[in-house]
Amino acid sequence: MSLKIQMNSTEAIANKPQLQLGSQCQAVLELEQLLTKLRVYRQPAKGIFDKAVEFAVKLYQFRVFLPPDGIVGPLTWQALDTQSPVNMPVLRFGSSGEAVATVQEVLRLSQHYSGEIDGQFYTLTENAVRAFQKSFGIEADGVVNRETWTALSQIPRGYDPQWFLT
């Protein structure tokens, strides 16, 4: 049953149109309702993808670690449907790169990490991940998986649209 629901949900997402500034259709109305439910959009739903909708989309994309381009394509639809980050890598001791730096930044904001933002997943980062997981009631295994990414997405972060233009 669960697999059937998941397949129907996946099929529904695959059939969603790409939406962007200027789009006008029923799907925009649905998008506005989802963004309202997620508390990133506070305007009356009109079914018109205007600047306010675009900003709310960018804010949500930023929250779930997607590039905030303001275009609602398959990944954004999936993140909206699951209310969680999608396509995020599993990170563990020894991992490195931009995703690790993002985790370190969010852990610093949540006051679980005080080390350097260096994109290196070693002991200090692993211990911070474990402490974060414990504080969210997640198995404290030190591995950043989907459940941990979802919890990380709940930490408020400042979104500056100008930062992404540079």
Disulfide bonds with the S-S distance in Angstrom:
none
